[in-house]
Amino acid sequence: MTNERIRCWAEISEAALAFNIRQLNQIGPAVMAVVKADAYGHDVNLVVPLLQKYGISRFAVATVAEAAELRVLPDMDSTQIYLMAAVLPEEADDVVARGLTAMASDTAFVKALSDAAVRQQRSVSVHMEIDTGNGRAGIAPENLSSTLQVWSSLPGIKVTGVCTHFTSADAFDPADPIGQSGLFQGLLCEIPGQMLSELAVHSANSPAALRLNLTDSTLFRPGLLLYGIPPSPALSTDFPYHPVLSLKARALLVRRMPAGSDISYSRTYRLPKEATIATIGIGYGDGYPRRLSGIGSVLLPCGAEAPIRGRVCMDQICVEIPDGASLKQGDAVTLIGAVGNQSISVSQIAQMIDTTPHEITTCLTSRVVRTLEA
């Protein structure tokens, strides 16, 4: 299907992704690319082969199903795949069979992994997750030594790493991530030196990588920065990045509407004067946020900004074409990305509707066709 026949699509830039990888490689520790949630909505089937092409060999996902999807991609049969989120003991057999590394905090789950490894006559790699303040998962700090002893004694279990997860590395006040990092570093001292030297050590996501010293880490876990999205407005940084995703949609109708016309559902907007209204083929059924009703905008091919009028619908939005600009049926508008010197970023949209940038791209549905651009 050619772009001319697609109503809405996301362009994934190989050049931007390659640039971001080069920048991330300069931080120091090895990159564990976070590709959960369909590579943050960028299409894991497009992104992972590109990451491999540019030297990435470690990938992190949230679920066993996501890991299974990665395993069937070309050249992924023996690549390191990490499970970042807790999974159920009932999934232990799949974890072992697929050769996954689990970031674990539950001894019951690790015992289930051990039983599965014995049944399959295999071993399984485990990273010990320590709860340094996130509260979502992790071994309590006071239980680290005893838990390490138990896990290390289980047949088929190889403890190959230790990690934690920051709760607010993207906050304006750096005190919390600095405190968590200090606690984590102190807990590492409880691990025997020879064992620690053989473990992968990681804690940093994108904002933590920009904010903290990672000299004691062997890995870090970039997500947003990998895709060229700044992790937080709180972090003013000179770190360079290029946005990987652009979102576009076509004008389905372009009509001249008289003053007093109501636009879209619920009569939330009425034209104060005659205007040109274009109906664009994208809506919340495609993952474009309904909360942008009446406040969002798109960029026309000439670079002019066209505001959304009325409600964002499931399949369509209406925009007003400003005086002096034009748009024809079938023309593409840009909802995320740049046209000339004008741009609409993921971060701008997230700030407009008071959400995280992650939500903007991960909520794009399968109706949005992903296309690869050089």
HELIX and SHEET records of a PDB file:
HELIX    1   1 ASN A    3  ARG A    5  5                                   3    
HELIX    2   2 GLU A   14  ASN A   25  1                                  12    
HELIX    3   3 LYS A   36  GLY A   41  1                                   6    
HELIX    4   4 VAL A   44  LYS A   53  1                                  10    
HELIX    5   5 VAL A   64  ARG A   71  1                                   8    
HELIX    6   6 PRO A   89  GLU A   91  5                                   3    
HELIX    7   7 ALA A   92  ALA A   97  1                                   6    
HELIX    8   8 THR A  107  GLN A  120  1                                  14    
HELIX    9   9 PRO A  141  ASN A  143  5                                   3    
HELIX   10  10 LEU A  144  SER A  153  1                                  10    
HELIX   11  11 ALA A  175  LEU A  188  1                                  14    
HELIX   12  12 GLY A  193  SER A  197  1                                   5    
HELIX   13  13 SER A  206  ARG A  211  1                                   6    
HELIX   14  14 LEU A  224  TYR A  227  5                                   4    
HELIX   15  15 TYR A  265  ARG A  267  5                                   3    
HELIX   16  16 TYR A  284  ASP A  286  5                                   3    
HELIX   17  17 ARG A  290  LEU A  292  5                                   3    
HELIX   18  18 VAL A  346  MET A  352  1                                   7    
HELIX   19  19 PRO A  357  THR A  362  1                                   6    
SHEET    1   A 5 ILE A 317  ILE A 321  0                                        
SHEET    2   A 5 ALA A 275  ILE A 280 -1                                        
SHEET    3   A 5 LEU A 245  MET A 257 -1                                        
SHEET    4   A 5 CYS A   8  SER A  13 -1                                        
SHEET    5   A 5 VAL A 369  GLU A 373  1                                        
SHEET    1   B 2 ALA A  30  VAL A  31  0                                        
SHEET    2   B 2 LEU A 219  PHE A 220  1                                        
SHEET    1   C 7 ALA A  33  VAL A  34  0                                        
SHEET    2   C 7 ARG A  58  VAL A  61  1                                        
SHEET    3   C 7 GLN A  80  LEU A  83  1                                        
SHEET    4   C 7 THR A 101  ALA A 104  1                                        
SHEET    5   C 7 VAL A 124  ILE A 130  1                                        
SHEET    6   C 7 ILE A 157  THR A 164  1                                        
SHEET    7   C 7 ALA A 200  HIS A 202  1                                        
SHEET    1   D 5 ILE A 317  ILE A 321  0                                        
SHEET    2   D 5 ALA A 275  ILE A 280 -1                                        
SHEET    3   D 5 LEU A 245  MET A 257 -1                                        
SHEET    4   D 5 ALA A 332  VAL A 339 -1                                        
SHEET    5   D 5 GLN A 342  ILE A 344 -1                                        
SHEET    1   E 2 SER A 297  LEU A 299  0                                        
SHEET    2   E 2 GLU A 305  PRO A 307 -1                                        
END                                                                             
